[in-house]
Amino acid sequence: MELAGLMALAGLLDVAAGTGLAYVAGFGPTWSVLRHPDWSWLAAMAGALCVSFAGYFCAYRGVYGSEGGYRVSPARLFALVTAGFGGFFAHWGTTPDDLVLQEAGASHRDSIVRALTLGGVEQGTLAVAGCAASVIVLCLGPAVPPDVTLPWALVPVPAAILAWLAAARFAPRLRDRGRWRDRVAMFLDSVLLIRQLVARPPRHQLALAGMLVFWAAEIFAVWAGLAAFGVAMDGAVLAVGVCTGMVFTRRVAPLAGAGTLTLILPVAIWYCGAPLAVAVAGTFAYRALTLWLPMPFALATLPVLRRLTKGSLKGDLGHGLAGSVVS
């Protein structure tokens, strides 16, 4: 019942955000855009999201198995990716990644580091895409406001170098030095693991190529959504808009970004040059598919995650009872 309520809330938040932006764009222009969609492009969007899922699956497998990592069974991995791909179940109950990695032999600490690494690779690949697209736009492409392109062109590379240097210096000093210090150390250890992935691309091509495929397919899905409503946007310009609008990805934002991404993403794309009515219609279609297309599969894998959660709770209870007997 609680899950059904959260699903309804996510749908209402997306509808509310889309309706609010349609009011800003004008209900008349928005309705004229919505009346005659090109269904072939919407079908292409659905196909792109399937490719995106395959890329995400490869990225999961590559990150969790890299550098002396852990071998996760295909059934467990599929359940994890399905829950993480749509984003809706990424925050639901106990973190599935933590449980699956511990089942594969990871410590609680290492499972958190691996999960942070996956999120870092996701955000880092998005930053690389935003940087490359901004450089292309600045050199060759049509005019886009420089307050969007310049930060993407200038910030990601120095920020990554500074993060890697800081992690190498401070992570060993903070490990096992108290609760908050160790939490910071886990984050820094994930930064160091990302550096190892980037330093050896042939060895970690599954993780890196998988995440590149994921974001390329996601950006194409948004492009197809705009094309379905009459606008074929320049690819590099759209990439800048999508990277800017993904302030919080589905994996990070509560309820898979319901409301927030539906509000921010079309505004960012409009700021990069698309008509607001088309940006609202196209991104709403994208958001609807990313939320609801994987939902049946995510619901089907919930029993796997629930069994893991129950096993974890029983283990914790058993340790607690053993501790009580000893004391």
C-alpha positions in Angstrom: 0.0 0.0 0.0 2.8 2.4 0.9 4.6 1.5 -2.4 1.4 2.2 -4.4 1.1 5.6 -2.6 4.7 6.5 -3.5 4.1 5.5 -7.1 1.0 7.7 -7.3 2.9 10.6 -5.6 5.7 10.3 -8.2 3.2 10.4 -11.1 1.4 13.4 -9.5 4.6 15.3 -9.0 5.6 14.8 -12.7 2.1 15.9 -13.8 2.2 18.9 -11.6 5.6 20.0 -12.8 4.7 19.5 -16.4 1.4 21.4 -16.0 3.1 24.3 -14.3 5.6 24.6 -17.1 2.9 24.2 -19.7 1.2 27.2 -18.0 4.4 29.2 -18.3 4.8 28.2 -22.0 1.1 28.8 -22.7 -1.5 26.1 -22.7 -2.4 27.0 -26.3 1.1 26.5 -27.8 1.7 23.5 -25.6 -1.6 21.8 -26.8 -0.8 22.6 -30.4 2.5 20.8 -30.0 1.0 17.8 -28.2 -1.8 17.3 -30.7 0.3 15.8 -33.5 3.2 13.7 -32.1 5.4 11.6 -34.4 4.9 8.2 -32.9 7.9 6.8 -34.7 10.2 9.0 -32.7 8.5 8.1 -29.5 9.1 4.4 -30.4 12.7 5.3 -31.1 12.9 6.8 -27.6 11.7 3.6 -26.1 14.3 1.7 -28.1 17.0 4.1 -26.9 16.0 3.5 -23.3 16.4 -0.3 -23.9 20.0 0.4 -25.1 20.5 2.7 -22.2 19.5 -0.2 -19.8 22.0 -2.5 -21.5 24.8 0.1 -21.0 23.8 0.6 -17.4 23.9 -3.2 -16.8 27.5 -3.3 -18.3 28.5 -0.4 -16.1 27.2 -2.0 -13.0 29.0 -5.3 -13.7 32.2 -3.5 -14.7 32.4 -1.3 -11.6 31.4 -4.0 -9.1 33.9 -6.5 -10.6 36.8 -4.1 -11.2 40.1 -4.0 -9.3 39.7 -7.2 -7.2 35.9 -6.7 -7.0 33.0 -9.0 -6.6 31.2 -11.4 -8.9 27.4 -10.9 -8.7 25.1 -13.5 -10.0 23.1 -12.5 -13.2 19.8 -12.7 -11.4 20.9 -10.5 -8.5 22.6 -8.1 -11.0 19.5 -7.8 -13.1 17.4 -7.0 -10.0 19.9 -4.4 -9.0 20.1 -2.7 -12.4 16.3 -2.7 -12.8 15.9 -1.1 -9.4 18.6 1.4 -10.1 17.8 2.2 -13.7 14.4 3.7 -13.2 15.7 5.2 -9.9 12.4 4.8 -8.1 13.5 1.9 -6.0 17.1 3.1 -5.4 16.1 4.6 -2.1 13.4 2.2 -1.2 14.2 0.4 2.1 17.6 -1.1 2.6 20.1 -0.2 -0.1 20.0 -3.1 -2.5 23.6 -2.6 -3.7 24.9 -3.0 -0.2 23.1 -6.3 0.4 24.0 -7.8 -2.9 27.7 -6.9 -2.6 27.8 -8.3 0.9 26.2 -11.5 -0.3 29.0 -11.7 -2.9 31.7 -11.3 -0.2 32.2 -7.6 0.3 32.4 -6.0 3.7 29.8 -3.3 4.6 32.5 -0.6 4.1 33.6 -1.9 0.7 30.1 -2.3 -0.5 29.4 1.4 0.2 32.7 2.3 -1.6 31.6 0.4 -4.7 28.1 1.9 -4.7 29.7 5.4 -4.4 32.0 4.5 -7.2 29.2 3.6 -9.5 27.5 6.9 -8.7 30.7 8.8 -9.3 31.3 7.1 -12.7 27.7 8.0 -13.6 28.2 11.7 -12.7 31.7 11.8 -14.0 30.7 10.4 -17.4 28.0 13.0 -17.5 30.5 15.7 -16.8 32.8 14.5 -19.6 29.9 14.6 -22.0 29.0 18.1 -20.9 32.6 19.2 -21.2 33.1 17.7 -24.7 29.7 19.1 -26.0 30.5 22.5 -24.6 33.9 22.7 -26.3 32.2 21.6 -29.6 29.5 24.3 -29.2 32.1 27.0 -28.3 34.3 26.1 -31.3 31.8 25.1 -34.0 28.3 25.1 -32.9 25.4 27.7 -32.8 25.2 30.3 -30.1 24.4 29.0 -26.6 24.6 31.3 -23.5 28.3 31.3 -22.3 27.2 31.0 -18.7 26.1 27.5 -19.6 29.0 26.4 -21.9 32.0 28.0 -20.2 31.6 26.3 -16.8 31.3 22.9 -18.5 34.3 23.6 -20.7 36.5 24.8 -17.9 35.6 23.1 -14.6 35.4 19.3 -15.0 39.0 18.4 -15.8 40.6 20.6 -13.1 38.0 19.5 -10.6 38.7 15.8 -11.3 42.5 16.3 -10.9 42.0 18.2 -7.6 39.7 15.5 -6.4 42.1 12.7 -7.2 45.0 14.6 -5.6 43.0 15.3 -2.4 41.8 11.7 -2.2 45.3 10.3 -2.5 46.5 12.6 0.3 43.7 12.4 2.8 42.0 9.0 2.4 44.8 7.1 4.2 44.7 9.6 7.1 41.0 9.4 7.6 40.4 5.6 7.4 39.3 4.0 10.7 39.6 7.3 12.6 36.1 7.7 13.8 32.6 7.6 12.4 32.5 10.8 10.3 36.1 10.6 9.3 35.6 7.1 8.0 32.5 8.2 6.0 34.7 10.9 4.3 37.4 8.3 3.8 34.8 6.0 2.0 33.9 8.8 -0.3 37.6 9.5 -1.0 38.3 5.8 -1.6 35.6 5.8 -4.2 37.3 8.7 -5.9 40.6 6.7 -5.9 38.8 3.7 -7.4 37.4 5.9 -10.2 41.0 7.1 -10.8 42.1 3.5 -11.2 39.3 2.8 -13.7 40.2 5.9 -15.8 43.9 5.2 -15.6 43.4 1.7 -17.2 40.6 2.1 -19.7 41.3 -1.2 -21.7 41.2 -3.2 -18.4 37.9 -1.5 -17.3 36.3 -0.9 -20.7 33.1 -2.7 -19.6 32.4 -0.1 -16.8 33.5 3.0 -18.9 32.0 2.0 -22.2 28.8 0.9 -20.5 28.3 4.2 -18.8 29.1 6.1 -22.1 26.5 4.0 -23.9 24.0 4.7 -21.1 24.4 8.5 -21.3 24.6 8.6 -25.2 21.3 6.6 -25.3 19.7 8.8 -22.7 20.6 12.0 -24.6 19.4 10.5 -27.8 16.1 9.5 -26.0 15.6 13.2 -25.1 16.5 14.2 -28.7 13.9 11.8 -30.0 11.3 13.2 -27.6 11.9 16.7 -29.0 11.8 15.4 -32.5 8.5 13.7 -31.8 7.0 17.2 -31.3 8.6 18.9 -34.2 12.1 20.1 -33.2 15.4 18.4 -34.4 17.8 20.0 -32.1 21.6 20.2 -32.7 23.1 17.2 -30.9 25.9 19.0 -29.1 23.6 21.8 -28.0 21.1 19.3 -26.6 23.9 17.5 -24.8 24.8 20.7 -23.0 21.2 21.2 -22.1 20.7 17.7 -20.8 23.9 17.7 -18.8 22.9 21.0 -17.2 19.4 19.8 -16.5 20.5 16.6 -14.8 21.4 18.4 -11.6 20.2 15.2 -9.8 20.1 12.0 -11.8 17.4 9.5 -11.4 19.6 7.4 -9.1 20.3 10.3 -6.8 17.1 12.3 -6.7 14.2 11.1 -4.4 11.4 9.3 -6.2 13.6 9.0 -9.3 13.6 12.8 -9.8 9.8 13.0 -10.0 8.8 16.7 -10.1 12.4 17.9 -9.9 13.8 16.6 -13.2 10.5 17.3 -14.9 10.8 20.9 -13.9 14.6 21.5 -14.3 15.4 19.5 -17.5 13.0 21.3 -19.9 14.0 24.7 -18.6 17.7 23.9 -19.2 16.9 22.7 -22.8 14.8 25.8 -23.4 17.7 28.0 -22.2 19.9 26.3 -24.8 17.5 27.2 -27.6 14.5 24.9 -27.8 11.0 26.3 -27.8 9.6 25.9 -24.2 6.4 24.2 -25.3 8.4 21.6 -27.2 10.9 21.2 -24.4 8.1 20.6 -22.0 6.3 18.0 -24.2 9.5 16.2 -25.2 11.0 15.9 -21.7 7.6 15.0 -20.2 7.4 12.0 -22.6 11.0 11.1 -21.7 10.3 11.3 -18.0 7.1 9.2 -18.4 9.0 6.5 -20.2 12.0 6.4 -17.9 9.7 6.2 -14.9 7.0 3.8 -16.1 8.7 1.7 -18.8 11.0 -0.2 -16.4 8.4 -0.2 -13.6 6.8 -3.7 -14.3 10.3 -5.2 -14.4 11.3 -3.5 -11.2 8.2 -4.7 -9.5 8.9 -8.2 -10.8 12.4 -8.1 -9.2 11.2 -6.8 -5.8 10.9 -10.4 -4.3 14.6 -10.9 -4.9 15.4 -7.7 -3.1 13.0 -8.5 -0.3 14.5 -11.9 0.3 17.9 -10.2 0.5 16.5 -7.6 3.0 14.9 -10.3 5.1 18.1 -12.3 5.1 20.1 -9.3 6.2 17.6 -8.5 9.0 17.8 -12.1 10.3 21.6 -11.9 10.2 21.5 -8.7 12.2 19.0 -10.2 14.7 21.1 -13.3 15.1 24.3 -11.3 15.8 22.3 -9.2 18.3 21.0 -12.3 20.1 24.4 -13.8 20.2 25.8 -10.6 21.7 23.1 -10.7 24.4 23.9 -14.3 25.3 27.6 -13.5 25.5 27.0 -10.5 27.7 
